[in-house]
Amino acid sequence: MRIVLQRVKKAVVTVQNRKIASIEKGILLLVGIGKRDTFRIIEKTAQKILTLRIFEDDNGKMNLNIQQAAGGVLSVPQFTLLANTEKGNRPGFDNAARPDKAEVLWKKFNSVLKEMGTPVFEGKFGARMEVSIVNDGPATFIIDSKM
C-alpha cells in the first residue's frame, strides 16, 4: 500500500464535470493498493494516518492529528502509485492489486477511517477524475506499507 498524503485547505474531486466529493481543512489521500496488501495492512495504515501529528497547534508546531484538527479526509484511489519505472519508458503495474481486489481493500480502508470517527469522502474507483487541491504548507507525506 502506498499513499501520498497532502494536508490541504481545500480539495475537490470531479468526474465528468460534476463535483462528487470535497473537503475543506483536512487531508487528501491518494491511495495505491498493492497486490500483497491485506485487511491487516489496511487497518494498520488507517490507524497510522489518523494518529499522524501533521496539523499545527497554537504555537505553530505540528502537534495535532486529523481528529484534533477537526478536519476531513478525501480518499482517492490511484493505482499509478504502484508503478515500476526502473526499466524502459513505459511504467509497469505488476505491483498493483487487480481492480476487483483493490476496490474491496480501498473501500475497507475508507470504512476503517470512518469507524475511527473521521469524516471520509471518496473519489470514484475506476473513474477518470480531476482532483483540485489547495495544499496547506505545502505539507506532503508518503506512507508505504513496506516502511
FENBELFEN-V553531 format. One record per residue. N is the residue number from 0. RES is the residue in three letters. SS is DSSP state (H for helix, E for strand, L for the rest). D_FIRST is the distance of its C-alpha to the first C-alpha in Angstrom with 2 decimals. Layout:
{{N;RES;SS;D_FIRST} {N;RES;SS;D_FIRST}}
This chain:
{{0;MET;L;0.00} {1;ARG;E;3.75} {2;ILE;E;6.64} {3;VAL;E;10.27} {4;LEU;E;12.49} {5;GLN;E;16.15} {6;ARG;E;19.06} {7;VAL;E;21.40} {8;LYS;E;24.98} {9;LYS;E;24.40} {10;ALA;E;21.91} {11;VAL;E;22.88} {12;VAL;E;21.37} {13;THR;E;24.01} {14;VAL;E;24.21} {15;GLN;L;27.50} {16;ASN;L;29.16} {17;ARG;E;28.50} {18;LYS;E;26.63} {19;ILE;E;24.27} {20;ALA;E;22.59} {21;SER;E;23.27} {22;ILE;E;23.17} {23;GLU;L;25.40} {24;LYS;L;24.38} {25;GLY;E;20.78} {26;ILE;E;17.25} {27;LEU;E;15.64} {28;LEU;E;11.88} {29;LEU;E;10.61} {30;VAL;E;7.42} {31;GLY;E;5.65} {32;ILE;L;4.73} {33;GLY;E;5.17} {34;LYS;L;8.55} {35;ARG;L;8.22} {36;ASP;L;6.16} {37;THR;L;9.10} {38;PHE;H;10.93} {39;ARG;H;11.30} {40;ILE;H;7.74} {41;ILE;H;7.83} {42;GLU;H;11.23} {43;LYS;H;10.78} {44;THR;H;8.34} {45;ALA;H;10.89} {46;GLN;H;13.66} {47;LYS;H;12.63} {48;ILE;H;12.61} {49;LEU;H;15.93} {50;THR;H;17.53} {51;LEU;L;16.85} {52;ARG;L;20.38} {53;ILE;L;20.19} {54;PHE;E;23.20} {55;GLU;E;26.69} {56;ASP;L;29.37} {57;ASP;L;33.07} {58;ASN;L;33.39} {59;GLY;L;30.74} {60;LYS;L;28.36} {61;MET;E;24.65} {62;ASN;E;25.28} {63;LEU;E;24.11} {64;ASN;L;20.91} {65;ILE;L;20.22} {66;GLN;L;22.48} {67;GLN;L;25.22} {68;ALA;L;25.19} {69;ALA;L;25.56} {70;GLY;L;22.95} {71;GLY;E;20.93} {72;VAL;E;17.38} {73;LEU;E;16.81} {74;SER;E;13.51} {75;VAL;E;13.22} {76;PRO;E;11.09} {77;GLN;L;10.67} {78;PHE;H;9.75} {79;THR;H;11.57} {80;LEU;H;8.93} {81;LEU;H;8.05} {82;ALA;L;11.83} {83;ASN;E;13.79} {84;THR;L;16.87} {85;GLU;L;18.62} {86;LYS;L;21.31} {87;GLY;L;23.55} {88;ASN;L;23.31} {89;ARG;L;21.23} {90;PRO;L;17.42} {91;GLY;E;16.07} {92;PHE;L;13.21} {93;ASP;L;13.33} {94;ASN;L;9.72} {95;ALA;E;8.77} {96;ALA;L;9.42} {97;ARG;L;13.00} {98;PRO;H;13.85} {99;ASP;H;15.38} {100;LYS;H;12.50} {101;ALA;H;9.99} {102;GLU;H;12.73} {103;VAL;H;13.37} {104;LEU;H;9.97} {105;TRP;H;9.88} {106;LYS;H;13.48} {107;LYS;H;13.02} {108;PHE;H;10.63} {109;ASN;H;13.48} {110;SER;H;16.03} {111;VAL;H;14.96} {112;LEU;H;15.23} {113;LYS;H;18.59} {114;GLU;H;19.80} {115;MET;L;19.47} {116;GLY;L;21.91} {117;THR;L;20.26} {118;PRO;L;21.29} {119;VAL;E;18.44} {120;PHE;E;19.19} {121;GLU;E;17.27} {122;GLY;L;17.31} {123;LYS;L;18.07} {124;PHE;L;15.78} {125;GLY;L;17.16} {126;ALA;L;19.64} {127;ARG;L;20.63} {128;MET;L;20.29} {129;GLU;E;21.90} {130;VAL;E;20.28} {131;SER;E;22.83} {132;ILE;E;22.29} {133;VAL;E;24.51} {134;ASN;E;22.44} {135;ASP;E;23.93} {136;GLY;E;24.66} {137;PRO;E;22.83} {138;ALA;E;20.05} {139;THR;E;16.62} {140;PHE;E;13.76} {141;ILE;E;10.48} {142;ILE;E;7.95} {143;ASP;E;5.72} {144;SER;L;5.16} {145;LYS;L;7.73} {146;MET;L;10.00}}
